[in-house]
Amino acid sequence: MGYGRTLFCMNYEQAIKDLQDNLVVIAEIERRQSRMLLEHSEYLGEMTEYRRRIDHNLAEITDKLNGLIGYVDGFRTPPAP
């Protein structure tokens, strides 16, 4: 009966060691996932700002182009009779 108890204790200790190892792995996965989520959040913030600047620049270009079209259109208007 002593051998069976010793074997049980060894299996129990191995199970504890395996669980501890798994917890270390899980903690590392969570750390990496948190870092990736933070980096992704920062990237989205940068892309949002970049998109805002592009939209602003396109609006300015559109206004200038419309003004130029209006100016040039004035040259094309035939003189009134």
C-alpha positions in Angstrom: 0.0 0.0 0.0 3.0 2.3 0.5 4.0 2.1 -3.1 0.6 3.0 -4.4 0.5 6.0 -2.1 3.9 7.1 -3.2 2.9 6.8 -6.8 -0.3 8.8 -6.1 1.8 11.6 -4.5 4.2 11.7 -7.4 1.3 11.9 -9.8 -0.3 14.6 -7.7 3.0 16.6 -7.5 3.4 16.2 -11.3 -0.2 17.4 -11.8 0.6 20.5 -9.7 3.8 21.2 -11.6 1.9 20.8 -14.9 -0.8 23.3 -13.7 1.8 25.8 -12.6 3.6 25.5 -16.0 0.2 26.0 -17.8 -0.5 29.1 -15.6 2.9 30.6 -16.6 2.0 30.0 -20.3 -1.4 31.5 -19.9 0.0 34.6 -18.2 2.4 35.1 -21.1 -0.3 34.7 -23.6 -2.4 37.3 -21.7 0.5 39.7 -21.6 1.2 39.4 -25.3 -2.5 39.8 -26.1 -2.8 42.9 -23.9 0.3 44.4 -25.7 -1.2 43.6 -29.1 -4.5 45.2 -28.2 -2.7 48.3 -27.0 -0.7 48.5 -30.2 -3.8 48.0 -32.3 -5.6 50.7 -30.4 -2.8 53.1 -30.9 -2.7 52.2 -34.6 -6.4 52.9 -35.0 -6.0 56.3 -33.3 -3.2 57.1 -35.8 -5.2 56.0 -38.7 -8.2 58.0 -37.6 -6.1 61.1 -37.4 -4.5 60.4 -40.8 -8.0 59.9 -42.3 -9.2 63.2 -40.7 -6.3 65.1 -42.3 -6.9 63.5 -45.7 -10.6 64.4 -45.6 -9.7 68.0 -44.6 -7.1 68.2 -47.5 -9.6 66.8 -50.0 -12.2 69.3 -48.9 -9.8 72.2 -49.4 -8.8 70.9 -52.8 -12.4 70.5 -53.8 -13.2 74.0 -52.8 -10.2 75.4 -54.7 -11.1 73.3 -57.8 -14.7 74.5 -57.7 -13.5 78.1 -57.4 -11.2 77.5 -60.4 -14.0 75.9 -62.4 -16.3 78.9 -61.6 -13.5 81.3 -62.6 -12.8 79.6 -65.9 -16.5 79.2 -66.6 -16.8 83.0 -66.5 -14.4 83.1 -69.6 -16.5 80.8 -71.5 -19.8 82.6 -71.1 -20.6 84.3 -74.4 -21.0 88.0 -74.2 -24.6 89.2 -73.8 -26.1 90.6 -77.1 
